[in-house]
Amino acid sequence: MIAGEASGDILGAGLMRSLRARYPRARFVGIGGDEMLAEGFHSLVPMERLSVMGLVEVLGRIRELVSIRRRLLDYFLATPPDVVIGIDSPDFTLAAERRCREAGIPAVHYVSPTVWAWRKKRIFRIAKSIDLMLTLFPFEARFYEEHQVPVRFVGHPLADRIPVEPDTRSVRAELGIRPDVTVLAILPGSRQGEVERLGRLFLEAALWLQERRPDLQLVIPCVNRARRQQIQELVDTLEVELPVTLVAGRSREVMACSDVVLLASGTATLEAMLLKKPMVVGYRLSGFSYSLLSRLVKVPHIALPNLLTREPLVPELIQDEATPARLGAAVLEQLENTTEREHIKAAFTDVHLQLRRDADEQAAIAVSELIESRQ
């Protein structure tokens, strides 16, 4: 198994538990993190060495990454496993999977790259690299089926872990927030660059809202001390004092306690959907990045909930459309349109139930069927 980041580590650990129930004497080896290590995984290289983000950072470490992949392949080819499973991190794992498959080792990739959204021709390279794709979402599986690539939709682990009926009152009690106040959760992102681009924008949208809804309480989760300091400095520079509560981590709890969420595009939109929260997505990139991506990306929406529901229920305000007034007006509409809120909750519940398939178990079934078909 090869996992390159924290989310893949969590998926790998869950898959290990379900596979071990079928193969009690199984050995798991490759690259994994703390979650997988706790399940008895043997990591040939610390997973942190693969956790690289950004083009410049990757280029600066390219020799090391190539060396790690060569070492990994030397091990797999010298002691062939029954199956190799790459978990996400496609730029690293797919090349390793292809080399193993060429050597006769069955190869599985867990978590589809966004090939359905951009650079669709990658599907032909993926088809040559794997024997089976495990997808988290049903629309991804349909894409692979259309291209005759073996695929299994296994569901999303977050849908298994988050209750279908979230307990907002209990979460508010944990965070010290009164049950009778109206709460807006603000999530401008977890990285410094995202907070630089979106933090002040979202706070200015909150100022716009405060003029119309002075009862509104703002809650912002901060992934670490650096982001907390960064966000606090943004709050301090505002000319008007805002009723803001900063919370260390606990982004899921912050969303769970809210009435509406204002957030950046990303995985957090899926969590907000599973928590049945109305939301508004805002995002800005540099002019160059936006110009490039707008030409490459071939999907009508960027928010996952809009890709998963039958209709676009989440307002998306991107680039020049992401202004304080427009974001504020979209949040206000979500707050005050009770009928639409009920419609959103029902639609999000339907998707939650569709994704709640016991992903660890479904993935283990698919992998074991592949293993046994080759024996």
Number of C-alpha atoms within 10 A of each C-alpha: 24 29 30 24 20 16 13 22 24 19 22 26 22 20 20 25 18 18 20 15 12 13 12 10 8 12 12 20 20 21 26 30 25 16 18 26 17 10 15 15 21 17 19 15 16 14 19 14 14 22 13 17 8 7 8 10 10 15 11 11 13 12 10 13 17 12 11 18 17 13 13 18 18 12 15 20 14 8 9 16 16 16 22 25 24 28 27 22 21 20 9 19 21 23 17 23 28 22 18 22 19 13 12 14 22 24 27 27 27 24 22 21 18 13 17 20 15 16 12 13 10 13 17 11 12 23 17 15 23 28 20 21 27 25 24 21 21 16 14 22 21 17 15 21 13 8 11 10 20 15 22 24 22 27 25 23 18 17 23 18 11 15 13 17 10 16 13 17 15 15 19 19 12 10 14 9 19 12 14 8 12 18 23 24 25 27 25 29 23 15 12 14 12 15 20 15 16 21 23 19 22 25 22 21 22 27 22 18 20 18 10 13 14 12 13 19 19 21 23 23 25 23 16 13 11 12 19 18 12 15 22 15 12 16 19 11 10 13 8 11 10 18 15 18 14 15 17 14 17 14 20 15 21 27 31 25 29 26 20 24 28 26 23 27 22 14 10 19 26 21 20 24 25 28 27 25 23 27 29 27 24 25 23 19 16 9 9 8 10 14 11 10 12 11 9 13 17 14 11 10 15 18 23 19 23 19 16 21 15 10 10 16 20 22 18 22 19 17 14 9 14 20 17 20 17 15 25 24 17 20 23 17 14 23 20 10 10 11 9 15 21 13 13 22 16 13 19 25 18 15 18 25 14 15 23 19 19 16 25 22 19 18 27 21 18 18 24 16 11 18 15 9 8 11 6
